[in-house]
Amino acid sequence: MTSSQDERPLALDELASAGNEREVLEAFIELYREIIKRKVAGLSPEQLREQLVPSRTTVGGVIKHLAGVERGWFQLSLAGRSPAELIGVPPDEAWSVSEHDTAESLIADYDEACDQSRQIAAVHALDDCVPHPRMGQVSLRWIYVHMIEETARHAGHADILREQTDGATGFDG
């Protein structure tokens, strides 16, 4: 390691390097949630909707999808809310970015979904299980691991799309 690497502040995941299981899981999900927001920040509405790959995937669609996934797993599955009780945009509106969506509005919606996820998760133990129509039951632990995988995978997509959009690269760009 060089001295400049030693002086860098620790990232969220690094801060939890000696933490317990829950602290590590929460650190990783928070790290990728922050990365997603940085990938969207500063883009124009047109850039958020720009299709750069054959699928309907856009930078704005990625964050909108992830807000829906947060709501699906934490509000619907873990908290047992009905779709009518959801706080925020329903999961089925994911990927569709309107001309009225802005980076700020998409980030605010994602923040709201993540805040709800944190509040719901806070009252559950990692071993708490809830019914799931396909798998029978899922634990909060499984939901965390799935959400880390889902968010990290889409952070990679957003990273590539952002680079194609304006050349911004890396963890922070």
Backbone as JSON Lines, residues from 0, in Angstrom:
{"i":0,"aa":"M","n":[0.83,-1.19,0.0],"ca":[0.0,0.0,0.0],"c":[0.86,1.25,0.0]}
{"i":1,"aa":"T","n":[0.39,2.24,-0.71],"ca":[1.11,3.52,-0.68],"c":[0.52,4.37,0.44]}
{"i":2,"aa":"S","n":[1.24,5.41,0.8],"ca":[0.76,6.26,1.88],"c":[-0.54,6.95,1.51]}
{"i":3,"aa":"S","n":[-0.75,7.27,0.22],"ca":[-2.0,7.93,-0.17],"c":[-3.19,6.98,0.03]}
{"i":4,"aa":"Q","n":[-3.0,5.67,-0.18],"ca":[-4.06,4.71,0.07],"c":[-4.35,4.61,1.56]}
{"i":5,"aa":"D","n":[-3.32,4.7,2.38],"ca":[-3.5,4.62,3.83],"c":[-4.3,5.8,4.36]}
{"i":6,"aa":"E","n":[-4.26,6.92,3.67],"ca":[-4.9,8.14,4.16],"c":[-6.35,8.28,3.68]}
{"i":7,"aa":"R","n":[-6.75,7.45,2.76],"ca":[-8.14,7.53,2.27],"c":[-9.11,7.2,3.39]}
{"i":8,"aa":"P","n":[-10.23,7.91,3.46],"ca":[-11.22,7.53,4.47],"c":[-11.78,6.15,4.16]}
{"i":9,"aa":"L","n":[-12.15,5.44,5.18],"ca":[-12.72,4.12,4.99],"c":[-14.12,4.23,4.4]}
{"i":10,"aa":"A","n":[-14.43,3.32,3.47],"ca":[-15.77,3.24,2.89],"c":[-16.7,2.55,3.89]}
{"i":11,"aa":"L","n":[-18.0,2.62,3.63],"ca":[-18.99,2.04,4.55],"c":[-18.73,0.57,4.84]}
{"i":12,"aa":"D","n":[-18.4,-0.2,3.8],"ca":[-18.14,-1.61,4.01],"c":[-16.87,-1.84,4.82]}
{"i":13,"aa":"E","n":[-15.88,-1.0,4.63],"ca":[-14.62,-1.13,5.36],"c":[-14.8,-0.77,6.84]}
{"i":14,"aa":"L","n":[-15.68,0.17,7.12],"ca":[-15.93,0.56,8.51],"c":[-16.51,-0.6,9.32]}
{"i":15,"aa":"A","n":[-17.16,-1.54,8.65],"ca":[-17.77,-2.68,9.34],"c":[-16.92,-3.94,9.24]}
{"i":16,"aa":"S","n":[-15.65,-3.8,8.92],"ca":[-14.8,-4.98,8.68],"c":[-14.69,-5.91,9.88]}
{"i":17,"aa":"A","n":[-14.9,-5.43,11.07],"ca":[-14.86,-6.29,12.26],"c":[-16.23,-6.31,12.95]}
{"i":18,"aa":"G","n":[-17.26,-5.92,12.21],"ca":[-18.6,-5.85,12.79],"c":[-19.27,-7.2,12.88]}
{"i":19,"aa":"N","n":[-20.4,-7.22,13.55],"ca":[-21.18,-8.45,13.6],"c":[-21.9,-8.64,12.27]}
{"i":20,"aa":"E","n":[-22.59,-9.74,12.14],"ca":[-23.24,-10.08,10.87],"c":[-24.18,-8.99,10.39]}
{"i":21,"aa":"R","n":[-25.02,-8.49,11.27],"ca":[-25.98,-7.47,10.87],"c":[-25.27,-6.19,10.45]}
{"i":22,"aa":"E","n":[-24.26,-5.77,11.19],"ca":[-23.52,-4.55,10.83],"c":[-22.86,-4.69,9.45]}
{"i":23,"aa":"V","n":[-22.34,-5.86,9.15],"ca":[-21.72,-6.09,7.84],"c":[-22.77,-6.04,6.73]}
{"i":24,"aa":"L","n":[-23.87,-6.74,6.92],"ca":[-24.93,-6.74,5.91],"c":[-25.47,-5.33,5.67]}
{"i":25,"aa":"E","n":[-25.72,-4.6,6.74],"ca":[-26.25,-3.25,6.59],"c":[-25.21,-2.31,5.97]}
{"i":26,"aa":"A","n":[-23.95,-2.5,6.27],"ca":[-22.91,-1.66,5.67],"c":[-22.85,-1.87,4.16]}
{"i":27,"aa":"F","n":[-22.92,-3.12,3.73],"ca":[-22.84,-3.38,2.29],"c":[-24.06,-2.87,1.54]}
{"i":28,"aa":"I","n":[-25.27,-3.04,2.1],"ca":[-26.44,-2.53,1.39],"c":[-26.39,-1.0,1.34]}
{"i":29,"aa":"E","n":[-25.95,-0.38,2.41],"ca":[-25.85,1.09,2.42],"c":[-24.8,1.57,1.42]}
{"i":30,"aa":"L","n":[-23.69,0.88,1.33],"ca":[-22.65,1.25,0.36],"c":[-23.22,1.27,-1.06]}
{"i":31,"aa":"Y","n":[-23.92,0.22,-1.45],"ca":[-24.44,0.15,-2.81],"c":[-25.62,1.08,-3.02]}
{"i":32,"aa":"R","n":[-26.4,1.34,-1.99],"ca":[-27.47,2.34,-2.12],"c":[-26.86,3.72,-2.44]}
{"i":33,"aa":"E","n":[-25.78,4.06,-1.77],"ca":[-25.12,5.35,-2.01],"c":[-24.51,5.4,-3.42]}
{"i":34,"aa":"I","n":[-23.93,4.32,-3.86],"ca":[-23.34,4.28,-5.21],"c":[-24.42,4.53,-6.26]}
{"i":35,"aa":"I","n":[-25.57,3.87,-6.1],"ca":[-26.67,4.06,-7.06],"c":[-27.04,5.53,-7.16]}
{"i":36,"aa":"K","n":[-27.17,6.19,-6.03],"ca":[-27.55,7.6,-6.04],"c":[-26.48,8.45,-6.72]}
{"i":37,"aa":"R","n":[-25.22,8.14,-6.51],"ca":[-24.15,8.91,-7.16],"c":[-24.16,8.7,-8.68]}
{"i":38,"aa":"K","n":[-24.56,7.52,-9.13],"ca":[-24.6,7.24,-10.57],"c":[-25.71,8.04,-11.26]}
{"i":39,"aa":"V","n":[-26.74,8.41,-10.52],"ca":[-27.88,9.15,-11.08],"c":[-27.7,10.67,-10.94]}
{"i":40,"aa":"A","n":[-27.04,11.08,-9.88],"ca":[-26.91,12.5,-9.55],"c":[-26.31,13.3,-10.71]}
{"i":41,"aa":"G","n":[-26.92,14.43,-10.98],"ca":[-26.39,15.36,-11.97],"c":[-26.81,15.1,-13.4]}
{"i":42,"aa":"L","n":[-27.54,14.04,-13.66],"ca":[-27.97,13.76,-15.03],"c":[-29.24,14.53,-15.36]}
{"i":43,"aa":"S","n":[-29.35,14.94,-16.61],"ca":[-30.56,15.63,-17.07],"c":[-31.68,14.6,-17.26]}
{"i":44,"aa":"P","n":[-32.93,15.08,-17.32],"ca":[-34.04,14.15,-17.58],"c":[-33.84,13.34,-18.87]}
{"i":45,"aa":"E","n":[-33.27,13.95,-19.87],"ca":[-33.03,13.25,-21.14],"c":[-31.99,12.15,-20.94]}
{"i":46,"aa":"Q","n":[-30.92,12.46,-20.19],"ca":[-29.88,11.46,-19.94],"c":[-30.42,10.3,-19.1]}
{"i":47,"aa":"L","n":[-31.32,10.59,-18.17],"ca":[-31.9,9.54,-17.34],"c":[-32.71,8.55,-18.17]}
{"i":48,"aa":"R","n":[-33.3,9.02,-19.26],"ca":[-34.16,8.18,-20.12],"c":[-33.42,7.6,-21.32]}
{"i":49,"aa":"E","n":[-32.21,8.03,-21.55],"ca":[-31.48,7.62,-22.75],"c":[-31.22,6.11,-22.76]}
{"i":50,"aa":"Q","n":[-31.65,5.46,-23.85],"ca":[-31.44,4.03,-24.0],"c":[-30.15,3.8,-24.77]}
{"i":51,"aa":"L","n":[-29.17,3.22,-24.08],"ca":[-27.85,3.0,-24.66],"c":[-27.55,1.54,-24.92]}
{"i":52,"aa":"V","n":[-28.5,0.68,-24.55],"ca":[-28.39,-0.76,-24.78],"c":[-29.69,-1.24,-25.42]}
{"i":53,"aa":"P","n":[-29.7,-2.42,-26.03],"ca":[-30.92,-2.88,-26.72],"c":[-32.14,-3.03,-25.81]}
{"i":54,"aa":"S","n":[-31.95,-3.29,-24.53],"ca":[-33.09,-3.42,-23.63],"c":[-33.62,-2.03,-23.26]}
{"i":55,"aa":"R","n":[-34.67,-2.0,-22.44],"ca":[-35.25,-0.74,-21.98],"c":[-34.46,-0.15,-20.81]}
{"i":56,"aa":"T","n":[-33.34,-0.73,-20.46],"ca":[-32.55,-0.29,-19.3],"c":[-31.98,1.1,-19.53]}
{"i":57,"aa":"T","n":[-32.23,1.99,-18.57],"ca":[-31.67,3.34,-18.57],"c":[-31.14,3.62,-17.17]}
{"i":58,"aa":"V","n":[-30.33,4.66,-17.04],"ca":[-29.83,5.01,-15.7],"c":[-31.01,5.34,-14.78]}
{"i":59,"aa":"G","n":[-31.95,6.11,-15.26],"ca":[-33.12,6.44,-14.45],"c":[-33.96,5.21,-14.14]}
{"i":60,"aa":"G","n":[-34.07,4.31,-15.09],"ca":[-34.82,3.08,-14.87],"c":[-34.19,2.2,-13.8]}
{"i":61,"aa":"V","n":[-32.87,2.2,-13.72],"ca":[-32.19,1.39,-12.71],"c":[-32.58,1.83,-11.31]}
{"i":62,"aa":"I","n":[-32.51,3.13,-11.04],"ca":[-32.84,3.59,-9.68],"c":[-34.33,3.44,-9.4]}
{"i":63,"aa":"K","n":[-35.17,3.63,-10.41],"ca":[-36.6,3.46,-10.22],"c":[-36.92,1.98,-9.93]}
{"i":64,"aa":"H","n":[-36.27,1.09,-10.65],"ca":[-36.43,-0.34,-10.41],"c":[-36.0,-0.71,-8.99]}
{"i":65,"aa":"L","n":[-34.86,-0.18,-8.57],"ca":[-34.35,-0.52,-7.24],"c":[-35.25,0.03,-6.13]}
{"i":66,"aa":"A","n":[-35.86,1.18,-6.34],"ca":[-36.84,1.69,-5.37],"c":[-38.01,0.72,-5.27]}
{"i":67,"aa":"G","n":[-38.45,0.21,-6.41],"ca":[-39.53,-0.76,-6.42],"c":[-39.15,-2.07,-5.74]}
{"i":68,"aa":"V","n":[-37.92,-2.51,-5.95],"ca":[-37.44,-3.74,-5.32],"c":[-37.37,-3.56,-3.8]}
{"i":69,"aa":"E","n":[-36.89,-2.39,-3.35],"ca":[-36.87,-2.09,-1.91],"c":[-38.29,-2.21,-1.35]}
{"i":70,"aa":"R","n":[-39.24,-1.59,-2.03],"ca":[-40.63,-1.62,-1.55],"c":[-41.19,-3.04,-1.56]}
{"i":71,"aa":"G","n":[-40.88,-3.78,-2.6],"ca":[-41.38,-5.15,-2.7],"c":[-40.88,-6.03,-1.58]}
{"i":72,"aa":"W","n":[-39.58,-6.02,-1.33],"ca":[-39.02,-6.92,-0.32],"c":[-39.27,-6.44,1.11]}
{"i":73,"aa":"F","n":[-39.13,-5.16,1.36],"ca":[-39.27,-4.7,2.74],"c":[-40.71,-4.35,3.11]}
{"i":74,"aa":"Q","n":[-41.4,-3.58,2.27],"ca":[-42.76,-3.18,2.63],"c":[-43.77,-4.3,2.4]}
{"i":75,"aa":"L","n":[-43.73,-4.92,1.22],"ca":[-44.71,-5.96,0.92],"c":[-44.37,-7.27,1.62]}
{"i":76,"aa":"S","n":[-43.15,-7.77,1.42],"ca":[-42.8,-9.08,1.98],"c":[-42.54,-9.03,3.48]}
{"i":77,"aa":"L","n":[-41.56,-8.24,3.91],"ca":[-41.17,-8.26,5.32],"c":[-42.23,-7.65,6.23]}
{"i":78,"aa":"A","n":[-42.76,-6.5,5.86],"ca":[-43.77,-5.84,6.71],"c":[-45.18,-6.37,6.47]}
{"i":79,"aa":"G","n":[-45.39,-7.09,5.38],"ca":[-46.7,-7.65,5.11],"c":[-47.74,-6.63,4.7]}
{"i":80,"aa":"R","n":[-47.29,-5.48,4.18],"ca":[-48.24,-4.47,3.72],"c":[-48.91,-4.94,2.43]}
{"i":81,"aa":"S","n":[-50.08,-4.42,2.19],"ca":[-50.75,-4.68,0.91],"c":[-50.26,-3.63,-0.08]}
{"i":82,"aa":"P","n":[-50.43,-3.9,-1.38],"ca":[-50.03,-2.89,-2.37],"c":[-50.68,-1.53,-2.13]}
{"i":83,"aa":"A","n":[-51.9,-1.52,-1.61],"ca":[-52.6,-0.25,-1.34],"c":[-51.95,0.52,-0.19]}
{"i":84,"aa":"E","n":[-51.21,-0.17,0.67],"ca":[-50.57,0.46,1.83],"c":[-49.14,0.92,1.55]}
{"i":85,"aa":"L","n":[-48.65,0.67,0.35],"ca":[-47.26,1.03,0.04],"c":[-47.02,2.51,0.22]}
{"i":86,"aa":"I","n":[-45.85,2.82,0.72],"ca":[-45.42,4.21,0.82],"c":[-44.49,4.45,-0.36]}
{"i":87,"aa":"G","n":[-44.95,5.25,-1.34],"ca":[-44.16,5.54,-2.52],"c":[-44.72,4.87,-3.76]}
{"i":88,"aa":"V","n":[-43.96,4.92,-4.82],"ca":[-44.35,4.4,-6.13],"c":[-44.36,2.87,-6.1]}
{"i":89,"aa":"P","n":[-45.41,2.24,-6.61],"ca":[-45.48,0.77,-6.61],"c":[-44.35,0.13,-7.42]}
{"i":90,"aa":"P","n":[-43.94,-1.11,-7.02],"ca":[-42.87,-1.8,-7.73],"c":[-43.14,-2.02,-9.21]}
{"i":91,"aa":"D","n":[-44.41,-2.14,-9.61],"ca":[-44.71,-2.42,-11.02],"c":[-44.49,-1.23,-11.94]}
{"i":92,"aa":"E","n":[-44.17,-0.07,-11.37],"ca":[-43.86,1.09,-12.22],"c":[-42.36,1.21,-12.48]}
{"i":93,"aa":"A","n":[-41.62,0.2,-12.1],"ca":[-40.17,0.22,-12.27],"c":[-39.79,0.26,-13.75]}
{"i":94,"aa":"W","n":[-38.65,0.78,-14.02],"ca":[-38.02,0.9,-15.34],"c":[-38.63,2.0,-16.2]}
{"i":95,"aa":"S","n":[-39.82,2.45,-15.93],"ca":[-40.47,3.46,-16.76],"c":[-40.15,4.86,-16.22]}
{"i":96,"aa":"V","n":[-39.32,5.58,-16.97],"ca":[-38.9,6.92,-16.56],"c":[-39.65,7.93,-17.42]}
{"i":97,"aa":"S","n":[-40.39,8.82,-16.77],"ca":[-41.19,9.79,-17.51],"c":[-40.37,11.05,-17.8]}
{"i":98,"aa":"E","n":[-40.9,11.9,-18.65],"ca":[-40.23,13.16,-18.97],"c":[-40.22,14.1,-17.77]}
{"i":99,"aa":"H","n":[-41.05,13.83,-16.78],"ca":[-41.12,14.66,-15.58],"c":[-40.16,14.22,-14.49]}
{"i":100,"aa":"D","n":[-39.61,12.99,-14.63],"ca":[-38.65,12.51,-13.64],"c":[-37.34,13.27,-13.77]}
{"i":101,"aa":"T","n":[-36.79,13.65,-12.63],"ca":[-35.48,14.3,-12.6],"c":[-34.56,13.44,-11.73]}
{"i":102,"aa":"A","n":[-33.27,13.71,-11.81],"ca":[-32.34,13.0,-10.94],"c":[-32.74,13.21,-9.49]}
{"i":103,"aa":"E","n":[-33.09,14.44,-9.16],"ca":[-33.46,14.76,-7.78],"c":[-34.72,14.01,-7.35]}
{"i":104,"aa":"S","n":[-35.73,13.96,-8.21],"ca":[-36.98,13.27,-7.83],"c":[-36.77,11.77,-7.72]}
{"i":105,"aa":"L","n":[-35.96,11.2,-8.6],"ca":[-35.7,9.76,-8.54],"c":[-34.88,9.4,-7.3]}
{"i":106,"aa":"I","n":[-33.92,10.23,-6.97],"ca":[-33.11,10.0,-5.77],"c":[-33.98,10.15,-4.53]}
{"i":107,"aa":"A","n":[-34.87,11.15,-4.5],"ca":[-35.76,11.35,-3.36],"c":[-36.69,10.15,-3.18]}
{"i":108,"aa":"D","n":[-37.22,9.64,-4.28],"ca":[-38.1,8.47,-4.21],"c":[-37.31,7.25,-3.7]}
{"i":109,"aa":"Y","n":[-36.1,7.06,-4.19],"ca":[-35.25,5.95,-3.74],"c":[-34.91,6.11,-2.27]}
{"i":110,"aa":"D","n":[-34.57,7.33,-1.85],"ca":[-34.29,7.59,-0.43],"c":[-35.5,7.22,0.43]}
{"i":111,"aa":"E","n":[-36.69,7.61,-0.02],"ca":[-37.91,7.29,0.72],"c":[-38.09,5.78,0.85]}
{"i":112,"aa":"A","n":[-37.88,5.06,-0.25],"ca":[-38.01,3.6,-0.22],"c":[-36.98,2.99,0.73]}
{"i":113,"aa":"C","n":[-35.74,3.46,0.66],"ca":[-34.67,2.93,1.51],"c":[-34.93,3.27,2.98]}
{"i":114,"aa":"D","n":[-35.43,4.47,3.25],"ca":[-35.77,4.84,4.63],"c":[-36.84,3.9,5.19]}
{"i":115,"aa":"Q","n":[-37.86,3.61,4.4],"ca":[-38.88,2.66,4.83],"c":[-38.26,1.28,5.08]}
{"i":116,"aa":"S","n":[-37.37,0.86,4.19],"ca":[-36.7,-0.44,4.35],"c":[-35.93,-0.49,5.67]}
{"i":117,"aa":"R","n":[-35.19,0.56,5.97],"ca":[-34.41,0.61,7.22],"c":[-35.33,0.52,8.43]}
{"i":118,"aa":"Q","n":[-36.42,1.28,8.42],"ca":[-37.35,1.29,9.55],"c":[-37.98,-0.09,9.75]}
{"i":119,"aa":"I","n":[-38.36,-0.72,8.67],"ca":[-38.98,-2.04,8.76],"c":[-37.96,-3.07,9.25]}
{"i":120,"aa":"A","n":[-36.78,-3.06,8.68],"ca":[-35.75,-4.03,9.06],"c":[-35.33,-3.86,10.52]}
{"i":121,"aa":"A","n":[-35.35,-2.65,11.01],"ca":[-34.86,-2.36,12.37],"c":[-35.65,-3.11,13.44]}
{"i":122,"aa":"V","n":[-36.89,-3.45,13.18],"ca":[-37.69,-4.13,14.19],"c":[-37.7,-5.65,14.01]}
{"i":123,"aa":"H","n":[-36.84,-6.14,13.13],"ca":[-36.75,-7.58,12.88],"c":[-35.35,-8.1,13.17]}
{"i":124,"aa":"A","n":[-35.29,-9.32,13.66],"ca":[-34.01,-10.02,13.8],"c":[-33.66,-10.65,12.45]}
{"i":125,"aa":"L","n":[-32.4,-10.93,12.23],"ca":[-31.97,-11.53,10.97],"c":[-32.66,-12.87,10.72]}
{"i":126,"aa":"D","n":[-32.97,-13.6,11.77],"ca":[-33.61,-14.91,11.65],"c":[-35.12,-14.84,11.47]}
{"i":127,"aa":"D","n":[-35.71,-13.66,11.62],"ca":[-37.16,-13.53,11.45],"c":[-37.53,-13.92,10.02]}
{"i":128,"aa":"C","n":[-38.54,-14.78,9.91],"ca":[-39.0,-15.24,8.6],"c":[-40.41,-14.77,8.34]}
{"i":129,"aa":"V","n":[-40.69,-14.53,7.07],"ca":[-42.03,-14.14,6.64],"c":[-42.43,-15.04,5.48]}
{"i":130,"aa":"P","n":[-43.72,-15.2,5.26],"ca":[-44.18,-16.04,4.15],"c":[-43.77,-15.45,2.81]}
{"i":131,"aa":"H","n":[-43.5,-16.34,1.87],"ca":[-43.19,-15.92,0.5],"c":[-43.89,-16.9,-0.44]}
{"i":132,"aa":"P","n":[-44.59,-16.39,-1.46],"ca":[-45.39,-17.27,-2.32],"c":[-44.57,-18.31,-3.1]}
{"i":133,"aa":"R","n":[-43.35,-18.01,-3.43],"ca":[-42.53,-18.94,-4.22],"c":[-41.65,-19.81,-3.34]}
{"i":134,"aa":"M","n":[-41.02,-19.22,-2.33],"ca":[-40.02,-19.93,-1.54],"c":[-40.56,-20.47,-0.22]}
{"i":135,"aa":"G","n":[-41.79,-20.2,0.09],"ca":[-42.35,-20.64,1.36],"c":[-42.12,-19.61,2.45]}
{"i":136,"aa":"Q","n":[-40.86,-19.41,2.78],"ca":[-40.49,-18.4,3.77],"c":[-39.16,-17.78,3.36]}
{"i":137,"aa":"V","n":[-38.98,-16.53,3.79],"ca":[-37.68,-15.86,3.63],"c":[-37.35,-15.16,4.94]}
{"i":138,"aa":"S","n":[-36.07,-15.14,5.26],"ca":[-35.62,-14.45,6.47],"c":[-35.14,-13.05,6.1]}
{"i":139,"aa":"L","n":[-35.07,-12.19,7.11],"ca":[-34.48,-10.87,6.88],"c":[-33.05,-11.04,6.38]}
{"i":140,"aa":"R","n":[-32.31,-12.01,6.9],"ca":[-30.94,-12.26,6.44],"c":[-30.92,-12.49,4.93]}
{"i":141,"aa":"W","n":[-31.84,-13.34,4.44],"ca":[-31.9,-13.64,3.01],"c":[-32.25,-12.38,2.23]}
{"i":142,"aa":"I","n":[-33.21,-11.61,2.75],"ca":[-33.6,-10.37,2.06],"c":[-32.4,-9.44,1.95]}
{"i":143,"aa":"Y","n":[-31.64,-9.28,3.03],"ca":[-30.44,-8.43,2.97],"c":[-29.46,-8.92,1.91]}
{"i":144,"aa":"V","n":[-29.16,-10.21,1.92],"ca":[-28.2,-10.74,0.94],"c":[-28.73,-10.55,-0.47]}
{"i":145,"aa":"H","n":[-30.01,-10.83,-0.68],"ca":[-30.6,-10.64,-2.0],"c":[-30.53,-9.18,-2.43]}
{"i":146,"aa":"M","n":[-30.85,-8.28,-1.52],"ca":[-30.82,-6.85,-1.86],"c":[-29.4,-6.35,-2.12]}
{"i":147,"aa":"I","n":[-28.42,-6.88,-1.42],"ca":[-27.03,-6.52,-1.71],"c":[-26.69,-6.97,-3.12]}
{"i":148,"aa":"E","n":[-27.03,-8.21,-3.44],"ca":[-26.76,-8.74,-4.79],"c":[-27.47,-7.92,-5.85]}
{"i":149,"aa":"E","n":[-28.75,-7.66,-5.65],"ca":[-29.57,-6.92,-6.62],"c":[-29.03,-5.5,-6.82]}
{"i":150,"aa":"T","n":[-28.74,-4.83,-5.72],"ca":[-28.29,-3.43,-5.8],"c":[-26.89,-3.36,-6.39]}
{"i":151,"aa":"A","n":[-26.01,-4.27,-6.0],"ca":[-24.64,-4.26,-6.54],"c":[-24.65,-4.57,-8.04]}
{"i":152,"aa":"R","n":[-25.47,-5.53,-8.45],"ca":[-25.54,-5.88,-9.88],"c":[-26.01,-4.68,-10.69]}
{"i":153,"aa":"H","n":[-27.05,-4.01,-10.2],"ca":[-27.56,-2.85,-10.93],"c":[-26.64,-1.64,-10.8]}
{"i":154,"aa":"A","n":[-25.85,-1.56,-9.74],"ca":[-24.84,-0.49,-9.65],"c":[-23.81,-0.66,-10.77]}
{"i":155,"aa":"G","n":[-23.49,-1.9,-11.09],"ca":[-22.59,-2.16,-12.23],"c":[-23.2,-1.74,-13.54]}
{"i":156,"aa":"H","n":[-24.5,-2.03,-13.72],"ca":[-25.19,-1.58,-14.93],"c":[-25.19,-0.05,-15.01]}
{"i":157,"aa":"A","n":[-25.53,0.59,-13.9],"ca":[-25.57,2.05,-13.86],"c":[-24.2,2.65,-14.12]}
{"i":158,"aa":"D","n":[-23.16,2.0,-13.63],"ca":[-21.8,2.47,-13.84],"c":[-21.47,2.5,-15.34]}
{"i":159,"aa":"I","n":[-21.8,1.44,-16.03],"ca":[-21.53,1.37,-17.47],"c":[-22.38,2.38,-18.23]}
{"i":160,"aa":"L","n":[-23.67,2.46,-17.89],"ca":[-24.54,3.41,-18.57],"c":[-24.1,4.85,-18.31]}
{"i":161,"aa":"R","n":[-23.68,5.14,-17.1],"ca":[-23.22,6.5,-16.78],"c":[-21.96,6.82,-17.58]}
{"i":162,"aa":"E","n":[-21.06,5.87,-17.68],"ca":[-19.85,6.1,-18.47],"c":[-20.21,6.36,-19.94]}
{"i":163,"aa":"Q","n":[-21.16,5.62,-20.47],"ca":[-21.6,5.85,-21.85],"c":[-22.29,7.2,-22.01]}
{"i":164,"aa":"T","n":[-22.96,7.65,-20.95],"ca":[-23.72,8.91,-21.0],"c":[-22.82,10.14,-21.0]}
{"i":165,"aa":"D","n":[-21.93,10.21,-20.01],"ca":[-21.12,11.43,-19.9],"c":[-19.65,11.18,-19.55]}
{"i":166,"aa":"G","n":[-19.24,9.94,-19.59],"ca":[-17.84,9.64,-19.36],"c":[-17.47,9.5,-17.89]}
{"i":167,"aa":"A","n":[-18.4,9.74,-16.95],"ca":[-18.09,9.61,-15.52],"c":[-17.85,8.14,-15.21]}
{"i":168,"aa":"T","n":[-16.78,7.88,-14.48],"ca":[-16.43,6.52,-14.13],"c":[-16.08,6.4,-12.66]}
{"i":169,"aa":"G","n":[-16.03,5.17,-12.22],"ca":[-15.54,4.89,-10.87],"c":[-16.61,4.88,-9.82]}
{"i":170,"aa":"F","n":[-16.15,4.6,-8.62],"ca":[-16.99,4.46,-7.43],"c":[-17.85,5.69,-7.19]}
{"i":171,"aa":"D","n":[-17.28,6.86,-7.44],"ca":[-17.96,8.11,-7.11],"c":[-18.59,8.8,-8.3]}
{"i":172,"aa":"G","n":[-18.3,8.36,-9.51],"ca":[-18.78,9.08,-10.68],"c":[-19.92,8.44,-11.38]}
